[in-house]
């Protein structure tokens, strides 16, 4: 029963992702691709200059239901927290939010948005595309 509920939540986030779309004048941008599944996610953050709090977060890209849903759920966690708090998020927390067991291939899908966040938090690790 719980498994079915989580599958429905994933499908809802896939069909109508939260915080999906462009974000003009983003302060941080990170992107990640998963060639095994064809996922590509770009995550953009707009910060409050005084507090380094994430004022707005948006993502764009194409991907499977797991990658889009996972990124959608991640953006909900990011909105309103500081960069320091975002740094403390773990891949296990992201995977746990999905609520279902995943095969190793699907774990990579689920963490595509999380990897994009890592690039946004550490901009020198991978330059964003124009």
C-alpha positions as CSV (number, residue, x, y, z in Angstrom):
1,X,0.0,0.0,0.0
2,X,2.7,2.5,1.0
3,X,4.7,1.5,-2.1
4,X,1.7,2.4,-4.3
5,X,1.3,5.7,-2.5
6,X,5.0,6.7,-3.1
7,X,4.7,5.7,-6.8
8,X,1.7,8.0,-7.1
9,X,3.7,10.9,-5.5
10,X,6.5,10.3,-7.9
11,X,4.2,10.4,-10.8
12,X,2.5,13.6,-9.6
13,X,6.0,15.3,-9.3
14,X,6.9,14.0,-12.8
15,X,3.7,15.2,-14.4
16,X,3.6,18.5,-12.6
17,X,7.1,19.2,-11.2
18,X,7.4,21.8,-8.6
19,X,9.7,24.8,-9.3
20,X,10.1,23.8,-12.9
21,X,11.1,26.5,-15.4
22,X,13.6,29.2,-16.1
23,X,15.1,31.5,-13.4
24,X,16.5,34.8,-14.7
25,X,19.6,36.2,-13.1
26,X,20.4,33.1,-11.0
27,X,23.3,33.5,-8.6
28,X,24.2,29.8,-8.9
29,X,23.8,27.3,-11.7
30,X,24.6,23.7,-11.8
31,X,23.9,21.0,-14.3
32,X,24.3,17.3,-14.6
33,X,23.6,14.6,-17.2
34,X,23.0,10.9,-16.9
35,X,23.9,9.4,-20.2
36,X,22.6,5.9,-19.2
37,X,19.0,7.2,-19.1
38,X,19.2,10.4,-21.1
39,X,18.5,12.7,-18.1
40,X,19.8,16.2,-18.1
41,X,19.0,18.6,-15.3
42,X,19.9,22.3,-14.8
43,X,19.3,23.7,-11.3
44,X,19.3,27.5,-10.7
45,X,19.5,29.2,-7.3
46,X,18.7,32.9,-6.5
47,X,20.2,33.9,-3.1
48,X,19.4,36.5,-0.6
49,X,22.7,38.5,-0.6
50,X,22.7,39.2,3.2
51,X,22.0,35.7,4.5
52,X,23.0,33.5,1.6
53,X,19.5,31.9,2.0
54,X,18.1,30.3,-1.1
55,X,15.4,32.8,-2.0
56,X,14.2,30.9,-5.2
57,X,15.1,27.7,-6.8
58,X,14.1,26.4,-10.3
59,X,15.1,23.6,-12.5
60,X,14.8,22.7,-16.2
61,X,15.7,19.6,-18.2
62,X,14.5,16.4,-19.5
63,X,14.5,13.1,-17.8
64,X,12.8,10.0,-16.7
65,X,10.1,10.1,-14.0
66,X,12.5,9.3,-11.2
67,X,15.0,12.1,-12.1
68,X,12.3,14.8,-12.6
69,X,10.4,13.7,-9.5
70,X,13.5,13.6,-7.3
71,X,14.7,17.0,-8.5
72,X,11.2,18.4,-7.9
73,X,11.2,17.1,-4.4
74,X,14.7,18.4,-3.8
75,X,13.7,21.9,-4.9
76,X,11.0,21.9,-2.2
77,X,13.6,21.1,0.4
78,X,16.0,23.9,-0.9
79,X,13.5,26.8,-1.0
80,X,14.3,29.0,2.0
81,X,17.3,27.3,3.5
82,X,20.9,28.6,3.5
83,X,23.7,27.5,1.3
84,X,25.3,25.9,4.4
85,X,22.1,23.9,5.1
86,X,22.0,22.9,1.4
87,X,25.6,21.7,1.7
88,X,24.5,19.3,4.6
89,X,21.9,17.6,2.5
90,X,22.9,14.0,1.7
91,X,22.2,11.7,-1.2
92,X,20.6,9.3,1.3
93,X,18.0,12.0,2.2
94,X,17.2,12.5,-1.4
95,X,16.8,8.8,-2.0
96,X,14.7,8.4,1.1
97,X,12.3,11.2,0.0
98,X,11.3,9.0,-3.0
99,X,10.1,6.3,-0.5
100,X,10.7,3.3,-2.8
101,X,13.7,1.0,-3.4
102,X,15.7,1.7,-6.5
103,X,18.0,-0.4,-8.7
104,X,21.6,0.9,-9.0
105,X,20.7,2.4,-12.5
106,X,17.7,4.2,-11.0
107,X,19.8,5.6,-8.1
108,X,21.8,7.5,-10.7
109,X,18.6,8.9,-12.1
110,X,17.4,9.9,-8.7
111,X,20.6,11.7,-7.9
112,X,20.9,13.7,-11.1
113,X,19.3,16.8,-9.6
114,X,21.4,16.3,-6.4
115,X,24.6,16.2,-8.5
116,X,23.4,19.4,-10.3
117,X,23.0,21.0,-6.8
118,X,26.6,20.0,-6.0
119,X,27.8,21.8,-9.1
120,X,25.7,24.9,-8.2
121,X,27.1,24.9,-4.6
122,X,30.7,24.5,-5.9
123,X,30.7,26.5,-9.2
124,X,34.4,25.8,-9.9
125,X,33.8,22.0,-10.0
126,X,32.0,22.2,-13.3
127,X,31.3,25.4,-15.3
128,X,27.6,25.9,-16.2
129,X,26.6,26.0,-19.9
130,X,25.6,29.4,-21.3
